[in-house]
Amino acid sequence: MLVRDVMTTSVIAVGPEATFQELVGLMLDHDISGVPVVDRQGRPIGMVTEADLMSKEAYGDRRRLLYLAAAVWLGRESDWMTKAAGMSAGSVMTAPVRTVGLDAEVRSTAARLLTTGLKRLPVVDDDGRLVGIVSRVDILRLFHQPDRNVEADLQRVLDDPLLVPGGHSGHKVTGRVQDGVVDLQGTVTRPSHVRIIAGVVGEIPGVIEVHDEHISVDPPAKVAADQAGVIAAS
């Protein structure tokens, strides 16, 4: 599954001139925790998050001026202190911004969010323009599917010869779904088909785990003949 299949397309974005108050208002009004900052061509140049704006409260009042002066004097001025003085998106945003392409795999994107600690990634097209945003919540929605929906998709996949080897003309595999876990059973004509079918089923939205240990190869004589042919040819 690709990022284009799960991303949010209605993205709230701002230019670098957006004011601090505008940013706060957008986050509260739209119940979001991050806003991409784009240039005039619509290309992401930064990201403003709740944490960026909270720096104003943490380090921005006059009571902390002495602490700030001491930190600067000692060469320990932090990014948060710098952001606290900002009054626009361009001055408080985190840059450069990490992005992801439309055709990136959801699996690798999920791993990227985890390893970087990010909650969201702007999605860009081939020209680098913002076309969506993918967040942890977007990916979690994949698992929030009723079993009946998963079962319907499972049947469609097992019947499709373009997705699995031969469709029902080449195998006799069925499946049951309970709490997102798919238990496959039946027969296939080649051992490699077990791995292929389980892999395709695992990509169905809502599938948490796939069990394929109840799939057997039938007929064994055909498989043995195929293997013998490969050995003879070599």
C-alpha positions as CSV (number, residue, x, y, z in Angstrom):
1,M,0.0,0.0,0.0
2,L,1.2,3.5,-0.9
3,V,1.2,6.8,1.0
4,R,-1.2,8.2,-1.6
5,D,-3.8,5.6,-0.4
6,V,-3.8,6.7,3.2
7,M,-2.7,10.4,3.3
8,T,-4.9,13.3,4.2
9,T,-5.4,15.5,1.2
10,S,-7.1,18.5,2.8
11,V,-4.0,20.0,4.3
12,I,-3.9,23.3,6.3
13,A,-0.7,25.1,5.2
14,V,0.7,28.6,5.7
15,G,3.3,30.8,4.2
16,P,6.4,32.0,6.3
17,E,4.7,35.3,7.0
18,A,1.8,33.8,8.9
19,T,1.6,35.3,12.4
20,F,2.0,33.5,15.7
21,Q,-1.7,34.1,16.6
22,E,-2.8,32.8,13.2
23,L,-0.8,29.6,13.8
24,V,-2.4,29.1,17.2
25,G,-5.9,29.7,15.8
26,L,-5.4,27.2,13.0
27,M,-4.2,24.5,15.3
28,L,-7.1,25.0,17.8
29,D,-9.8,25.6,15.2
30,H,-8.9,22.5,13.1
31,D,-7.7,20.3,16.0
32,I,-4.3,19.7,14.4
33,S,-0.8,19.6,16.0
34,G,1.3,20.6,13.1
35,V,1.2,23.0,10.1
36,P,3.4,22.8,7.0
37,V,5.0,26.1,5.9
38,V,5.3,26.4,2.1
39,D,6.9,28.8,-0.3
40,R,5.1,30.6,-3.1
41,Q,5.4,27.6,-5.3
42,G,3.7,25.4,-2.7
43,R,6.9,23.5,-1.7
44,P,7.3,22.7,2.0
45,I,10.1,24.7,3.6
46,G,9.4,24.0,7.3
47,M,6.9,22.7,9.9
48,V,5.4,24.5,12.8
49,T,4.3,22.2,15.7
50,E,2.6,22.7,19.0
51,A,6.0,22.4,20.7
52,D,7.4,25.2,18.5
53,L,4.6,27.5,19.7
54,M,4.8,26.4,23.3
55,S,8.3,27.7,23.4
56,K,6.8,31.2,23.7
57,E,5.3,30.2,27.1
58,A,8.3,28.3,28.3
59,Y,11.0,30.8,27.4
60,G,9.3,34.0,26.2
61,D,8.3,36.0,29.2
62,R,10.3,38.7,30.9
63,R,10.9,36.7,34.0
64,R,13.2,34.4,32.1
65,L,15.3,37.2,30.5
66,L,18.1,36.7,33.1
67,Y,18.2,33.0,32.4
68,L,18.2,33.6,28.7
69,A,21.0,36.1,28.9
70,A,23.1,33.7,31.0
71,A,22.5,30.9,28.6
72,V,23.6,33.0,25.6
73,W,26.6,34.3,27.6
74,L,27.7,30.7,28.3
75,G,27.1,29.6,24.7
76,R,24.2,27.4,25.5
77,E,21.3,29.2,23.7
78,S,18.8,26.5,22.7
79,D,16.6,26.3,19.7
80,W,13.6,26.7,22.0
81,M,14.9,30.1,23.2
82,T,15.3,31.2,19.6
83,K,11.8,30.1,18.7
84,A,10.4,31.9,21.7
85,A,11.4,35.2,20.2
86,G,9.7,34.4,16.9
87,M,6.4,36.1,15.8
88,S,5.9,34.4,12.4
89,A,5.8,30.9,10.9
90,G,9.2,31.5,9.3
91,S,10.8,32.3,12.6
92,V,9.4,29.5,14.7
93,M,9.2,26.7,12.2
94,T,11.5,23.6,12.2
95,A,13.6,23.5,9.1
96,P,14.6,21.8,6.9
97,V,11.4,19.7,6.7
98,R,11.4,16.0,6.0
99,T,8.9,15.0,3.3
100,V,7.7,11.8,1.6
101,G,6.6,11.0,-1.9
102,L,3.2,9.9,-3.1
103,D,4.4,6.4,-4.1
104,A,6.4,5.6,-0.9
105,E,5.3,2.4,0.8
106,V,3.2,2.8,3.9
107,R,5.3,0.2,5.7
108,S,8.6,2.1,5.2
109,T,6.9,5.4,6.0
110,A,5.6,4.0,9.3
111,A,9.1,2.8,10.1
112,R,10.4,6.3,9.3
113,L,8.0,8.0,11.6
114,L,9.0,5.7,14.4
115,T,12.7,6.0,14.0
116,T,12.7,9.8,13.6
117,G,10.1,10.4,16.3
118,L,8.0,12.5,14.0
119,K,4.2,12.5,14.1
120,R,3.6,13.5,10.5
121,L,5.3,13.9,7.1
122,P,4.3,16.3,4.3
123,V,3.6,14.5,1.1
124,V,5.0,16.0,-2.1
125,D,4.5,15.3,-5.8
126,D,7.3,14.9,-8.3
127,D,7.8,18.7,-8.4
128,G,8.2,18.9,-4.7
129,R,4.8,20.6,-4.1
130,L,2.7,19.8,-1.1
131,V,-0.2,17.5,-2.0
132,G,-1.1,15.9,1.4
133,I,0.2,14.9,4.8
134,V,0.5,11.5,6.3
135,S,0.4,11.1,10.1
136,R,0.6,8.3,12.6
137,V,-3.2,8.5,12.9
138,D,-3.6,8.0,9.1
139,I,-1.6,4.8,9.3
140,L,-3.4,3.6,12.4
141,R,-6.7,3.9,10.5
142,L,-5.6,1.0,8.4
143,F,-6.2,-1.3,11.3
144,H,-9.5,0.2,12.3
145,Q,-11.6,-2.0,10.0
146,P,-14.6,-4.2,10.9
147,D,-13.9,-7.9,10.3
148,R,-16.7,-8.1,7.8
149,N,-15.0,-5.5,5.6
150,V,-11.7,-7.4,5.9
151,E,-13.5,-10.6,4.9
152,A,-15.0,-9.0,1.9
153,D,-11.6,-7.7,0.7
154,L,-10.1,-11.1,1.5
155,Q,-12.5,-12.9,-0.8
156,R,-11.9,-10.3,-3.5
157,V,-8.1,-10.8,-3.3
158,L,-8.3,-14.6,-3.3
159,D,-10.5,-14.6,-6.4
160,D,-8.3,-12.2,-8.3
161,P,-5.7,-14.0,-10.6
162,L,-3.9,-10.7,-11.0
163,L,-3.1,-10.6,-7.3
164,V,-2.6,-14.2,-6.3
165,P,-1.4,-17.1,-8.5
166,G,-4.2,-18.4,-10.6
167,G,-7.1,-17.1,-8.6
168,H,-9.5,-19.9,-7.7
169,S,-8.5,-21.7,-10.8
170,G,-5.0,-22.3,-9.5
171,H,-5.6,-22.8,-5.8
172,K,-8.2,-23.6,-3.2
173,V,-7.5,-21.2,-0.4
174,T,-10.1,-19.7,1.9
175,G,-9.7,-17.6,5.0
176,R,-11.4,-16.6,8.2
177,V,-11.0,-13.2,10.0
178,Q,-11.2,-12.6,13.7
179,D,-10.1,-9.3,15.3
180,G,-8.0,-8.5,12.3
181,V,-6.2,-11.8,12.3
182,V,-6.6,-13.9,9.1
183,D,-6.3,-17.7,9.2
184,L,-5.8,-19.1,5.7
185,Q,-6.5,-22.7,4.9
186,G,-6.6,-24.8,1.7
187,T,-4.2,-26.0,-1.0
188,V,-1.9,-24.5,-3.6
189,T,0.0,-26.1,-6.4
190,R,3.4,-24.7,-5.6
191,P,5.2,-24.0,-2.2
192,S,6.1,-20.5,-3.3
193,H,2.4,-19.6,-3.7
194,V,1.9,-19.8,0.0
195,R,4.3,-16.9,0.6
196,I,2.8,-14.9,-2.3
197,I,-0.7,-15.3,-1.1
198,A,0.1,-14.5,2.6
199,G,2.0,-11.4,1.5
200,V,-0.9,-10.1,-0.6
201,V,-3.4,-10.8,2.1
202,G,-1.2,-9.0,4.6
203,E,-1.6,-5.8,2.6
204,I,-5.4,-5.7,3.0
205,P,-6.5,-2.7,5.2
206,G,-7.4,-4.0,8.7
207,V,-5.3,-7.1,8.6
208,I,-3.1,-7.3,11.6
209,E,-1.6,-10.7,11.2
210,V,-1.7,-13.6,8.7
211,H,-1.5,-17.3,9.6
212,D,-0.7,-19.6,6.6
213,E,0.4,-22.8,8.4
214,H,-2.9,-24.5,7.3
215,I,-2.1,-24.1,3.6
216,S,-0.8,-27.3,2.1
217,V,0.7,-28.1,-1.4
218,D,-1.4,-30.3,-3.6
219,P,-0.7,-32.5,-5.5
220,P,2.7,-33.4,-4.0
221,A,3.5,-35.4,-7.1
222,K,3.3,-32.3,-9.3
223,V,5.6,-30.4,-7.1
224,A,8.1,-33.2,-7.0
225,A,8.0,-33.4,-10.8
226,D,8.6,-29.7,-11.1
227,Q,11.5,-29.9,-8.8
228,A,13.0,-32.9,-10.6
229,G,12.7,-30.9,-13.9
230,V,14.6,-28.0,-12.4
231,I,17.4,-30.4,-11.2
232,A,17.6,-32.1,-14.6
233,A,17.8,-28.8,-16.4
234,S,20.7,-27.7,-14.3
